Amino acid sequence: MAHVDHGKTTLVDELLRQTGTFAAHQNVVERVMDSNDQERERGITILAKAACVHWRGVKINLVDTPGHADFGGEVERALALVDGVLLLVDAAEGPLPQTRYVLSKALAQDLPVVLVINKVDRSDARPDEVLLDVEHLFLDLAHKDEHLNFPVISAVAREGRAMKGVGMPGQDADLVPLLDAILDAIPVPAGDASAPLQALVTNLDASDYLGRLAIGRVHAGTLRRGDTVSLLAKPVDGQPSVLRRRISHLSQFSGIDRTEVDTIAAGDLFIVAGIDEVEVGDTLGDLENPVALARLEVDEPVLRMSFSVNNSPFAGREGQFVTSRHLLDRLNREVLGNVSIKLRETDSPDVLEVAGRGELQLAVLIENMRREGYELQVSRPEVITKEVGGKTHEPFERGTIDVPDEHVGAVTQVLAPRRGRIVDMRPGDAGRTIVHFVAPSRGLIGFRSLLLTVTRGTALIHQSFAGFEPFAGEVPHRLGGAMIADRVGQVTAYALDNLQLRGTLFVEPGDQVYEGMVVGECARGEEMVVNAVRAKEKTNIRTHSHDDGVKLAAPVIHTLESAIEWIADDELVEVTPKAIRIRKRWLGLEDRRRANKKGA
């Protein structure tokens, strides 16, 4: 476990290679554990995944976890599978907000830690200072003396080199010191294979041939294929729910694959098929004496969005799944396997409310759905507030910005209107400054893209959930109003030539638009209804100025994330497999006027 991009998945690659998991002739892609398309495209791990290696006659199960704060639910589930953790820290960046988050979760469960200072070959590496920073972090978070006693390994994960202590591994070094440290520091599983069965389900998967798969760990007893077990599901109205189910298929992790087996003893990970009702957090127990394990507890969501059926004039043209039933079934499947996402039905059968950890997590879900052929509309994210002592409290984020010295003033200027407050500022390396801040979660919607703009793409930002604080006041949104198409048709260069003087365009000649679709952002704050399909009138007058070629500025092509950040409360993002469009909730001008009067 580690902060984003500190080398977790790359280290797993090398551990698999050096333990002989891959055959010598086998061609293996980089970051083999990042099997999801979006994981490869974004360069981040989204789903926690397990693999298995053998070293000195000992079987070691490895679980690779995401580093991004939005996928913290995956980290919390992974901790239910393991007996210890490898904490990776970048030798130049040191411990960052997500490092603190994952370490706090591990120490809360009294898991032993092996510290890996990775990327010691970087030109700006400072391993001795980083070790001191990590020791301070342990002093902050530890609640037992033994937490402060941990082995330290220096590594270059990309090249598969490691050494004990702080330093630079030799050119002929390998990962043997790290593998030996795992055997020395991480205890053998404590479960009794002859005791009554207790196995906790921490993840779900699906197979075209076997149906729903339950993934988890056997804490006591032995799982056997063909046996009938008790499924201890979530209590209903305080009463335990116990079902009798037969295990039709049993597998375990072998390398990065899964191998069918007859039995799995206490301490090992399992994959079970044949139980359609199983959910994350359920216990597989003994038939005669079923005892439930503690259910998984994860941090509550802080953002929510509405997902609705696409009802634009272009609905049904580009997607395969377009009805409210399709939408509900897909979101229910997501909730089953993702404990950090919550789903709530609303007064309208066509609108569902989805809550999650952050805008990136929700954007990944929407992107997966559009790639699967779904059409839907989503609203602007809003924060989930709480009432504490009669006052409204909202979620806050703790963040770190690494920025060149000349842009520090710009950072403080964009943080202030968003109710952010700087809590610490210290010099970094090579003319950079590290800015620590706290800000309300709603103030950070769209903040990342704005920060990159004002710092010319040079800033690095990391953030994590900091808890609930009293409501901080109003936060400004975008400056310009929406430029709204007034009719359906094909966009013309002639129309855009006149409109580009009024603001920034989101469409280009040849695009199809409809009434109520947003085609640009006005330079002024008010909305403007425009004709984006107007054609040049044909006359028999020929002049040089009339016949000049139209020169258009490049339009702003919104990504899914930037569109979600840009929209206002009365706008929606229409998402289809082929397009991302921004539209008004009420497409007709009169409908919008009536809605505005009603709102006022």
C-alpha positions in Angstrom: 0.0 0.0 0.0 1.1 3.6 -0.7 0.3 7.0 -2.1 -0.6 7.3 -5.8 2.3 6.4 -8.2 4.9 5.3 -5.5 5.4 2.0 -7.3 3.1 -0.6 -5.8 2.0 -2.4 -9.0 5.5 -2.2 -10.5 6.9 -3.9 -7.4 4.4 -6.7 -7.6 5.5 -7.2 -11.2 9.1 -7.8 -10.1 8.1 -10.0 -7.2 6.2 -12.2 -9.6 9.1 -12.3 -12.0 11.8 -13.1 -9.5 9.9 -15.8 -7.7 9.6 -17.7 -11.0 5.8 -17.1 -11.3 6.2 -16.2 -15.0 7.9 -18.8 -17.3 11.1 -17.7 -18.9 9.5 -17.5 -22.4 6.4 -15.8 -21.2 5.8 -12.3 -22.6 4.2 -10.2 -19.8 3.0 -6.6 -20.0 4.1 -3.9 -17.6 1.9 -3.5 -14.5 0.3 -6.9 -15.1 -2.0 -6.4 -12.1 -3.7 -3.4 -13.7 -5.9 -5.5 -16.0 -8.7 -3.0 -16.3 -8.7 -0.7 -19.4 -9.1 2.5 -17.4 -6.3 1.4 -15.0 -3.9 1.2 -18.0 -5.1 4.5 -19.5 -5.1 6.5 -16.3 -1.9 4.9 -14.9 -3.6 4.2 -11.6 -4.9 1.1 -9.8 -8.7 1.2 -9.2 -9.5 -2.3 -8.0 -7.6 -4.2 -5.3 -6.3 -7.6 -6.8 -4.6 -10.6 -5.4 -1.7 -12.8 -6.7 0.4 -15.5 -5.2 4.1 -16.3 -5.1 6.2 -19.1 -3.5 9.5 -18.3 -1.7 11.7 -20.6 0.3 8.9 -23.2 0.5 6.4 -20.6 1.8 3.3 -19.5 -0.1 2.9 -15.7 0.0 -0.4 -14.0 -1.1 0.1 -10.5 -2.4 -2.8 -8.0 -2.6 -2.1 -4.8 -4.7 -4.2 -1.9 -3.5 -5.1 1.5 -5.1 -3.3 4.6 -4.0 -5.9 7.2 -4.9 -8.1 8.5 -2.1 -11.3 7.9 -4.0 -10.7 4.2 -4.0 -10.1 3.9 -0.2 -12.9 1.4 0.1 -10.8 -1.1 -1.9 -7.9 -0.6 0.6 -10.2 -1.2 3.6 -11.5 -4.4 2.0 -7.9 -5.6 1.2 -6.9 -5.2 4.8 -9.4 -7.9 5.8 -7.4 -10.3 3.7 -3.9 -9.8 5.0 -1.6 -10.4 8.0 0.8 -7.5 7.3 1.6 -4.7 4.8 4.4 -3.4 2.6 4.3 0.4 2.9 5.9 2.0 -0.1 7.2 5.6 0.1 8.8 7.5 -2.7 12.5 8.4 -1.9 12.0 11.9 -3.2 8.4 12.8 -2.4 8.3 11.1 1.0 5.0 10.3 2.9 2.0 12.1 1.4 -1.7 12.4 2.4 -2.7 8.9 1.2 0.3 7.4 2.9 -1.0 8.6 6.2 -4.5 7.3 5.4 -3.5 3.8 4.4 -1.0 3.5 7.3 -3.6 4.7 9.8 -6.0 1.9 8.6 -3.3 -0.7 8.8 -2.2 0.3 12.4 -5.8 0.4 13.5 -5.9 -3.3 12.8 -2.5 -3.9 14.4 -0.9 -5.2 11.2 2.9 -5.3 11.1 4.6 -3.1 8.5 7.6 -3.5 6.2 8.7 -0.1 5.0 10.0 0.0 1.4 11.7 3.3 0.4 11.3 3.1 -3.3 12.8 5.0 -6.3 16.2 5.5 -4.4 17.8 5.9 -7.9 16.0 9.3 -8.5 18.3 12.2 -8.9 16.4 14.1 -6.2 16.1 11.1 -3.8 16.6 11.9 -0.1 16.1 8.5 1.6 17.5 9.5 5.0 15.1 12.5 5.3 12.2 10.4 4.1 12.9 7.7 6.7 12.8 10.5 9.4 9.5 11.8 8.0 8.0 8.2 8.0 9.2 7.7 11.6 7.4 11.0 12.6 4.3 9.6 10.8 4.4 6.4 12.8 4.8 8.4 16.1 1.6 10.3 15.1 -0.4 7.2 14.3 0.9 4.4 16.4 -1.1 3.3 19.5 1.2 0.5 20.6 5.0 0.3 21.1 5.5 -2.6 18.7 4.1 -0.4 15.8 7.3 1.6 16.0 9.5 -1.5 15.3 9.6 -2.1 11.5 12.2 -3.3 9.0 13.4 -0.8 6.4 14.2 -1.8 2.8 15.6 0.5 0.0 14.5 -0.5 -3.5 14.4 0.4 -7.1 11.2 -1.5 -7.9 11.3 -0.9 -11.7 14.6 -2.7 -11.9 13.8 -5.3 -9.2 16.7 -4.3 -6.9 16.5 -4.0 -3.1 18.8 -3.9 0.0 18.3 -3.9 3.8 18.5 -0.4 5.5 18.9 2.9 3.7 21.1 3.1 0.7 21.5 2.3 -3.0 21.1 -1.4 -4.0 24.0 -2.7 -6.1 23.6 -3.3 -9.8 23.5 -7.1 -9.3 21.1 -6.9 -6.4 17.6 -8.5 -6.5 14.5 -8.6 -4.3 15.7 -11.4 -1.9 16.2 -8.9 1.0 12.5 -7.8 0.6 11.2 -11.4 0.3 13.2 -12.4 3.4 11.9 -9.4 5.3 8.3 -10.5 4.5 9.0 -14.0 5.9 10.6 -12.5 9.1 8.2 -9.6 9.8 4.8 -10.9 8.7 3.4 -13.6 11.0 2.1 -16.9 9.8 -1.8 -17.0 9.7 -3.1 -17.8 13.1 -6.3 -19.7 12.1 -7.0 -23.3 13.2 -7.8 -25.5 10.2 -9.6 -28.0 12.4 -11.9 -25.5 14.0 -15.5 -24.7 12.9 -15.5 -22.9 9.5 -15.4 -19.0 9.5 -14.6 -17.3 6.1 -15.1 -13.6 5.4 -16.2 -12.5 1.9 -14.4 -9.2 1.0 -15.0 -9.0 -2.8 -17.3 -10.2 -5.5 -16.6 -11.1 -9.1 -18.6 -12.7 -11.9 -18.0 -15.4 -14.4 -19.9 -16.2 -17.6 -19.8 -19.9 -16.7 -20.0 -20.0 -12.9 -22.1 -16.9 -12.1 -21.4 -14.8 -9.0 -18.0 -15.5 -7.4 -17.2 -14.7 -3.7 -13.6 -13.8 -2.9 -12.2 -13.6 0.6 -10.2 -15.3 3.3 -10.7 -18.4 5.5 -10.1 -17.3 9.1 -10.8 -20.7 10.8 -11.6 -24.2 9.6 -11.4 -25.6 6.1 -13.5 -24.9 3.0 -14.3 -28.0 0.9 -15.8 -28.2 -2.6 -19.2 -29.9 -2.5 -19.8 -29.1 1.2 -23.0 -27.3 2.4 -22.2 -24.3 4.6 -24.1 -21.5 6.4 -24.2 -18.1 4.7 -24.5 -15.4 7.4 -25.9 -12.4 5.5 -26.5 -8.9 6.7 -29.0 -8.9 9.6 -32.6 -7.9 8.7 -34.3 -5.7 11.4 -31.7 -6.8 14.0 -32.4 -10.5 13.3 -29.6 -12.7 12.0 -30.1 -14.0 8.4 -28.7 -17.6 7.9 -29.0 -19.5 4.7 -27.8 -23.1 3.8 -25.8 -23.1 0.5 -23.7 -25.7 -1.3 -20.2 -24.8 -2.6 -20.2 -25.9 -6.2 -16.8 -24.6 -7.2 -13.7 -23.7 -5.2 -10.5 -22.0 -6.5 -7.4 -20.3 -5.1 -4.9 -17.8 -6.4 -1.9 -19.2 -8.2 0.5 -16.6 -9.6 -1.9 -14.1 -11.4 -4.3 -17.0 -12.3 -6.9 -19.0 -10.4 -6.6 -22.7 -9.9 -9.4 -25.1 -9.0 -8.9 -27.0 -5.7 -10.8 -29.4 -3.4 -9.9 -27.7 -0.1 -8.7 -24.4 1.3 -7.4 -24.3 4.9 -7.5 -21.4 7.4 -5.2 -18.5 6.5 -5.5 -18.7 2.7 -7.6 -16.8 0.2 -10.5 -18.4 -1.6 -12.8 -17.9 -4.7 -16.2 -19.6 -4.2 -19.0 -20.2 -6.8 -22.5 -21.4 -6.3 -23.9 -18.8 -3.9 -26.1 -16.3 -5.7 -27.2 -14.3 -2.6 -23.7 -13.7 -1.2 -22.6 -10.0 -0.6 -19.5 -8.3 0.6 -19.1 -8.6 4.3 -21.0 -11.9 4.6 -19.5 -14.9 6.5 -19.4 -18.5 5.3 -19.8 -20.5 8.5 -20.1 -24.0 10.0 -23.4 -25.7 9.3 -24.0 -26.9 12.9 -22.5 -23.9 14.7 -22.5 -20.8 12.5 -20.6 -17.8 14.0 -20.4 -14.5 12.0 -17.2 -12.5 11.7 -17.3 -8.7 12.1 -18.8 -7.1 9.0 -16.6 -4.8 6.9 -16.9 -1.2 7.9 -15.8 1.5 5.4 -15.8 5.3 5.5 -19.1 6.9 4.4 -19.4 8.5 0.9 -19.0 12.3 0.8 -20.3 13.2 -2.7 -23.6 12.3 -4.5 -24.8 12.6 -8.1 -28.1 11.8 -9.8 -28.0 9.2 -12.6 -31.0 9.4 -14.9 -32.3 7.9 -18.2 -31.2 9.9 -21.3 -34.3 11.8 -22.5 -32.6 14.2 -24.9 -33.7 14.3 -28.6 -30.8 12.1 -29.5 -31.6 9.4 -26.9 -31.3 5.8 -28.1 -29.2 6.6 -31.2 -25.8 5.5 -29.9 -26.3 3.2 -26.9 -27.5 -0.3 -26.3 -28.9 0.0 -22.8 -31.2 3.0 -22.5 -34.0 2.2 -20.1 -34.4 2.8 -16.3 -34.4 -0.9 -15.7 -31.0 -1.3 -17.5 -29.7 1.6 -15.4 -31.0 0.2 -12.1 -29.7 -3.3 -12.8 -26.2 -2.0 -13.7 -25.9 0.2 -10.6 -27.2 -2.6 -8.3 -24.4 -4.8 -9.7 -21.8 -2.1 -8.9 -23.1 -1.7 -5.4 -22.8 -5.4 -4.7 -19.1 -5.4 -5.5 -18.2 -1.9 -4.3 -18.8 -1.2 -0.7 -17.9 2.5 -0.9 -20.7 3.3 -3.3 -24.3 3.8 -2.1 -27.4 3.8 -4.2 -30.8 5.4 -3.4 -34.0 5.5 -5.4 -35.7 8.9 -5.8 -39.3 10.0 -6.3 -38.9 9.5 -10.1 -38.4 6.0 -11.4 -36.0 7.4 -14.1 -33.6 9.1 -11.6 -31.3 7.3 -9.1 -29.0 8.9 -6.6 -25.4 7.5 -6.4 -23.0 8.5 -3.6 -19.3 7.8 -3.6 -15.9 8.8 -2.1 -15.0 11.5 -4.7 -15.6 12.8 -8.3 -12.9 10.5 -9.7 -14.5 7.4 -8.4 -17.9 8.4 -9.8 -16.3 9.4 -13.1 -14.6 6.0 -13.4 -18.1 4.3 -12.8 -19.7 6.5 -15.5 -16.9 5.9 -18.0 -17.2 2.1 -17.4 -20.9 2.3 -18.1 -20.6 4.3 -21.3 -18.0 1.8 -22.6 -20.4 -1.1 -21.8 -23.0 0.6 -24.1 -25.1 2.6 -21.6 -26.7 5.9 -22.2 -27.4 8.1 -19.2 -27.5 11.7 -17.9 -25.6 12.8 -14.7 -25.9 15.9 -12.6 -23.2 18.1 -10.9 -21.8 16.4 -7.8 -23.0 17.8 -4.5 -21.6 17.1 -1.0 -23.4 15.1 1.6 -23.9 17.2 4.8 -24.6 16.2 8.4 -26.4 17.9 11.3 -24.1 18.1 14.3 -25.4 20.0 17.4 -28.0 21.8 15.3 -25.4 23.1 12.8 -24.8 21.9 9.3 -21.4 20.2 8.9 -19.8 19.4 5.5 -16.9 17.1 4.4 -13.5 18.6 4.2 -10.3 17.5 2.4 -6.7 17.7 3.6 -4.4 18.3 0.6 -0.8 18.9 -0.4 0.3 20.9 -3.4 3.8 20.7 -4.8 4.4 23.8 -6.9 7.3 25.9 -8.3 8.1 28.9 -6.1 6.9 31.4 -8.7 3.4 30.0 -8.7 2.8 29.9 -4.9 0.9 33.2 -5.0 -1.4 31.9 -7.8 -2.2 28.8 -5.7 -3.1 30.9 -2.6 -5.3 33.1 -4.8 -7.3 30.3 -6.2 -7.6 28.5 -2.9 -9.0 31.5 -1.0 -12.4 31.9 -2.8 -13.0 28.2 -2.5 -12.8 28.5 1.3 -9.4 26.7 1.5 -7.0 27.6 4.3 -3.3 27.0 4.2 -2.1 25.2 7.3 1.6 24.8 6.4 4.1 25.9 3.8 7.7 24.6 3.5 10.4 24.7 0.9 10.8 21.6 -1.3 13.5 20.5 -3.7 14.8 22.3 -6.8 13.0 25.6 -6.4 9.6 24.1 -5.4 7.3 24.7 -2.4 5.1 22.2 -0.6 1.7 23.8 0.4 -0.5 22.0 2.9 -4.1 23.1 3.0 -7.6 22.2 4.2 -10.7 22.9 2.1 -14.4 21.9 1.9 -14.9 19.0 -0.6 -17.3 21.0 -2.7 -14.7 23.8 -3.1 -12.4 21.2 -4.7 -14.8 20.1 -7.4 -13.1 21.2 -10.6 -10.1 22.6 -8.6 -7.5 20.2 -10.1 -8.0 21.6 -13.7 -8.0 25.2 -12.5 -4.8 24.6 -10.5 -3.0 23.2 -13.6 -4.2 26.2 -15.6 -2.8 28.8 -13.2 0.5 27.0 -12.6 0.9 26.1 -16.4 0.7 22.4 -15.7 3.6 22.3 -13.1 1.6 21.7 -9.9 1.1 18.3 -8.3 -1.9 17.9 -5.9 -2.8 15.1 -3.5 -5.8 15.1 -1.2 -7.6 12.8 1.3 -10.7 13.0 3.4 -10.2 15.0 6.6 -13.6 14.7 8.3 -16.6 17.0 8.8 -16.5 20.6 9.8 -19.1 23.4 10.1 -20.4 24.7 6.7 -17.8 27.1 5.3 -20.1 29.5 3.3 -20.7 30.0 -0.4 -18.1 28.8 -3.0 -17.9 30.4 -6.5 -18.5 28.3 -9.5 -17.6 29.1 -13.2 -17.4 32.8 -14.3 -19.2 32.6 -17.7 -22.8 31.7 -18.6 -23.9 28.9 -20.9 -24.3 29.5 -24.7 -27.5 27.4 -25.5 -28.6 26.2 -28.9 -32.1 27.2 -29.9 -32.9 24.5 -32.5 -31.9 21.1 -33.8 -29.5 20.8 -36.7 -25.9 20.6 -37.9 -23.5 23.2 -36.7 -22.1 25.5 -39.4 -18.8 27.4 -39.6 -20.7 30.6 -40.6 -22.7 30.5 -37.3 -19.7 29.7 -35.2 -17.7 32.6 -36.8 -20.1 35.0 -35.3 -20.5 33.2 -31.9 -16.7 32.9 -31.2 -16.6 36.6 -30.5 -19.0 36.1 -27.6 -17.1 33.4 -25.7 -15.5 29.9 -25.9 -17.1 27.2 -28.1 -17.6 23.5 -27.2 -18.7 22.3 -30.7 -17.2 22.4 -34.2 -18.7 22.5 -37.8 -20.5 19.3 -38.6 -21.6 18.5 -35.0 -25.3 17.7 -34.4 -27.0 19.9 -31.8 -30.5 20.2 -30.4 -32.6 22.8 -28.6 -31.3 23.2 -25.0 -27.8 21.8 -25.7 -24.9 23.9 -24.4 -22.6 24.8 -27.3 -20.2 27.1 -25.4 -19.4 29.4 -22.5 -20.1 33.2 -22.7 -17.5 35.7 -21.8 -20.1 37.4 -19.6 -21.9 35.8 -16.7 -25.4 35.6 -18.2 -26.8 32.8 -20.4 -27.3 33.4 -24.1 -29.6 31.5 -26.5 -28.0 31.2 -29.9 -28.5 29.8 -33.4 -25.5 27.5 -34.0 -26.9 26.0 -37.2 -27.4 29.2 -39.2 -26.2 28.9 -42.8 -24.8 31.7 -45.0 -27.4 33.2 -47.2 -26.8 32.7 -50.9 -26.8 35.9 -52.9 -25.3 36.9 -56.3 -23.2 39.6 -54.7 -19.5 38.7 -54.7 -17.0 40.8 -52.7 -13.6 40.0 -51.3 -14.6 40.4 -47.7 -17.7 38.2 -48.1 -15.7 35.3 -49.6 -12.9 35.2 -47.0 -12.5 31.7 -45.5 -13.9 31.4 -41.9 -11.1 31.1 -39.3 -12.3 29.4 -36.1 -10.5 29.0 -32.9 -10.1 25.4 -31.7 -13.1 24.4 -29.5 -12.9 23.2 -25.9 -13.6 19.4 -26.1 -14.8 18.4 -22.7 -13.8 15.1 -21.1 -16.2 13.4 -18.8 -14.5 14.8 -15.7 -14.2 18.4 -17.0 -17.9 18.3 -18.1 -19.0 17.2 -14.7 -16.9 19.9 -13.1 -18.2 22.6 -15.4 -22.0 22.2 -15.3 -24.3 24.2 -13.0 -27.1 22.9 -10.9 -29.7 23.3 -13.7 -27.5 21.4 -16.3 -26.8 17.8 -17.0 -24.0 15.8 -18.8 -25.4 13.5 -21.4 -23.2 10.4 -21.6 -23.4 7.9 -24.5 -20.8 5.4 -25.9 -19.9 7.9 -28.7 -20.4 11.4 -27.2 -20.3 13.6 -24.1 -22.7 16.5 -24.4 -23.7 19.3 -21.9 -27.4 20.2 -21.8 -29.9 22.2 -19.8 -32.3 20.2 -17.5 -35.2 21.9 -19.2 -34.5 22.1 -23.0 -37.2 24.6 -24.1 -36.7 28.3 -23.3 -40.2 28.6 -21.8 -39.7 25.5 -19.7 -36.5 27.1 -18.3 -38.3 30.4 -17.5 -41.1 28.6 -15.7 -38.5 26.5 -13.7 -36.5 29.6 -12.8 -39.7 31.4 -11.6 -40.7 28.3 -9.6 -37.2 28.1 -8.1 -37.2 31.8 -7.2 
